[in-house]
Amino acid sequence: MSVLPEDTASGTPFSKGVNFTKWFESRNFTDIDFSKYNEKDFEDVKSLGADVVRLPVAFHNFLNSEKMIEPALLNYLDTVVEWARKHQIFLILDNHSFHPVNATDDNIDKILIPVWEQLAKHFKESGSYLIYEILNEPHIIADERWNEIQGAAIEAIRKIDRDRLIIIGGTNYNSIDKMLKVPVYPDSKLIYTFHFYDPHIFTHQGATWNKPSLAPLSNLPFPVKDDFTCPVHETFKGTWVEESLKYYRTDSKLEKLRGSLDKVCAFAKDNNVPVYCGEFGVFMIQSPAQDRVFWYKFFCDELAKRNIPWTCWDYFGGFGIFKTMQRGGFPSDLNMEIVKAMGFNA
């Protein structure tokens, strides 16, 4: 088990791992590919040195007509929980009920609270390897309103399960700055989370789900070379992307990125709470391969210096640790440069 140093004031029972994405994030229950991962995947990540898996589940998409979670899903998740326990891997059950663009509903508590009441009752006796995460990346919702809803969700779980570790975070897609605005709830078993994809135009170049699409952006370097220039594509003019490109030289400075992590450590120390990076990564499609490796090496080294635990986004996929976006053979298709850069066992 890893323990955070004195400057972060507290500890977590895990150190590093991966997100098992695109497994339970479907728009409806019938579209779930239950076979996407299996027990061997837990064995494989364990061999890499991982001791935690974050499991995104779009629970709000899987409610039946009585607003109850589909029993078949819970039954299958019981199997996944058992795989994790068997291989002594912590499993973060992440409520990934969110849309990357649409705002988090001000009244999401009407679904969120009943969902967590159901989950807490179902998994109460599931052992200490299971951890809850209230909601992935709330956004375009007032900090005060989200903090109120999050507090109510914690209380709902605690009425049923007093001992389970719970991961909580701030708005603006679990940004660091918004984590700093999350209150210190009166609960000693909370872990405060943040996500890190800075600089965004580097880590997401080629991504089509942004607005505007970053498909025209490619080969953006990291760190910036002295002769850096980047023509502004016509679709970027007048948008946040044009502004980001304008300040990219400054925003990509290693000192600035380190400063963001220093804020995390200060928050943890000042409030005597544990912190955790739940997502980070670089989209592989159009980012320079060696610059992608450099970013992972830099960021994971900085997390290690501060003993901040993490789960990378993702395992298989566009941000994954394999050579392509597709599911590959293990270990033959691993991207060994990325694996080594992140500090996993090669």
ChimeraX attribute file (.defattr): number of C-alpha atoms within 10 A of each C-alpha:
attribute: neighborCount
match mode: 1-to-1
recipient: residues
	/A:1	8
	/A:2	14
	/A:3	17
	/A:4	21
	/A:5	15
	/A:6	14
	/A:7	16
	/A:8	24
	/A:9	19
	/A:10	17
	/A:11	23
	/A:12	20
	/A:13	15
	/A:14	22
	/A:15	22
	/A:16	23
	/A:17	27
	/A:18	24
	/A:19	24
	/A:20	24
	/A:21	19
	/A:22	17
	/A:23	17
	/A:24	24
	/A:25	22
	/A:26	17
	/A:27	14
	/A:28	14
	/A:29	19
	/A:30	8
	/A:31	11
	/A:32	16
	/A:33	13
	/A:34	12
	/A:35	7
	/A:36	14
	/A:37	16
	/A:38	12
	/A:39	14
	/A:40	11
	/A:41	15
	/A:42	22
	/A:43	17
	/A:44	13
	/A:45	20
	/A:46	20
	/A:47	13
	/A:48	16
	/A:49	15
	/A:50	23
	/A:51	24
	/A:52	28
	/A:53	26
	/A:54	25
	/A:55	23
	/A:56	22
	/A:57	24
	/A:58	23
	/A:59	27
	/A:60	20
	/A:61	18
	/A:62	23
	/A:63	18
	/A:64	12
	/A:65	8
	/A:66	7
	/A:67	12
	/A:68	14
	/A:69	20
	/A:70	16
	/A:71	12
	/A:72	10
	/A:73	16
	/A:74	15
	/A:75	11
	/A:76	12
	/A:77	17
	/A:78	14
	/A:79	13
	/A:80	18
	/A:81	20
	/A:82	19
	/A:83	19
	/A:84	21
	/A:85	17
	/A:86	13
	/A:87	13
	/A:88	15
	/A:89	23
	/A:90	22
	/A:91	25
	/A:92	23
	/A:93	22
	/A:94	22
	/A:95	22
	/A:96	21
	/A:97	23
	/A:98	21
	/A:99	13
	/A:100	13
	/A:101	11
	/A:102	9
	/A:103	13
	/A:104	19
	/A:105	14
	/A:106	13
	/A:107	11
	/A:108	12
	/A:109	16
	/A:110	11
	/A:111	13
	/A:112	21
	/A:113	20
	/A:114	17
	/A:115	21
	/A:116	21
	/A:117	19
	/A:118	17
	/A:119	18
	/A:120	21
	/A:121	13
	/A:122	14
	/A:123	18
	/A:124	17
	/A:125	11
	/A:126	15
	/A:127	12
	/A:128	14
	/A:129	20
	/A:130	23
	/A:131	22
	/A:132	24
	/A:133	24
	/A:134	24
	/A:135	23
	/A:136	25
	/A:137	24
	/A:138	24
	/A:139	22
	/A:140	16
	/A:141	15
	/A:142	14
	/A:143	18
	/A:144	13
	/A:145	12
	/A:146	24
	/A:147	20
	/A:148	14
	/A:149	20
	/A:150	22
	/A:151	18
	/A:152	15
	/A:153	20
	/A:154	23
	/A:155	16
	/A:156	19
	/A:157	25
	/A:158	16
	/A:159	11
	/A:160	17
	/A:161	17
	/A:162	14
	/A:163	13
	/A:164	22
	/A:165	21
	/A:166	22
	/A:167	24
	/A:168	25
	/A:169	33
	/A:170	28
	/A:171	25
	/A:172	19
	/A:173	18
	/A:174	24
	/A:175	19
	/A:176	22
	/A:177	15
	/A:178	15
	/A:179	24
	/A:180	18
	/A:181	15
	/A:182	20
	/A:183	14
	/A:184	14
	/A:185	12
	/A:186	9
	/A:187	15
	/A:188	13
	/A:189	15
	/A:190	23
	/A:191	22
	/A:192	24
	/A:193	25
	/A:194	25
	/A:195	25
	/A:196	22
	/A:197	16
	/A:198	19
	/A:199	18
	/A:200	15
	/A:201	22
	/A:202	29
	/A:203	23
	/A:204	27
	/A:205	24
	/A:206	21
	/A:207	21
	/A:208	12
	/A:209	12
	/A:210	13
	/A:211	12
	/A:212	14
	/A:213	16
	/A:214	21
	/A:215	15
	/A:216	16
	/A:217	21
	/A:218	18
	/A:219	15
	/A:220	20
	/A:221	17
	/A:222	22
	/A:223	18
	/A:224	16
	/A:225	9
	/A:226	7
	/A:227	6
	/A:228	11
	/A:229	12
	/A:230	15
	/A:231	9
	/A:232	15
	/A:233	12
	/A:234	9
	/A:235	13
	/A:236	20
	/A:237	11
	/A:238	9
	/A:239	11
	/A:240	13
	/A:241	22
	/A:242	18
	/A:243	13
	/A:244	17
	/A:245	19
	/A:246	14
	/A:247	11
	/A:248	22
	/A:249	17
	/A:250	14
	/A:251	18
	/A:252	19
	/A:253	14
	/A:254	14
	/A:255	10
	/A:256	13
	/A:257	17
	/A:258	14
	/A:259	11
	/A:260	14
	/A:261	18
	/A:262	16
	/A:263	15
	/A:264	25
	/A:265	24
	/A:266	15
	/A:267	22
	/A:268	24
	/A:269	18
	/A:270	12
	/A:271	14
	/A:272	17
	/A:273	21
	/A:274	26
	/A:275	30
	/A:276	26
	/A:277	20
	/A:278	27
	/A:279	19
	/A:280	23
	/A:281	23
	/A:282	28
	/A:283	22
	/A:284	23
	/A:285	18
	/A:286	21
	/A:287	23
	/A:288	17
	/A:289	15
	/A:290	13
	/A:291	18
	/A:292	24
	/A:293	21
	/A:294	18
	/A:295	22
	/A:296	23
	/A:297	18
	/A:298	17
	/A:299	21
	/A:300	22
	/A:301	15
	/A:302	16
	/A:303	16
	/A:304	17
	/A:305	10
	/A:306	18
	/A:307	23
	/A:308	26
	/A:309	25
	/A:310	28
	/A:311	26
	/A:312	26
	/A:313	26
	/A:314	23
	/A:315	22
	/A:316	23
	/A:317	19
	/A:318	20
	/A:319	20
	/A:320	27
	/A:321	25
	/A:322	26
	/A:323	20
	/A:324	17
	/A:325	16
	/A:326	12
	/A:327	16
	/A:328	14
	/A:329	10
	/A:330	12
	/A:331	12
	/A:332	10
	/A:333	14
	/A:334	20
	/A:335	16
	/A:336	18
	/A:337	19
	/A:338	23
	/A:339	19
	/A:340	15
	/A:341	19
	/A:342	23
	/A:343	17
	/A:344	17
	/A:345	13
	/A:346	16
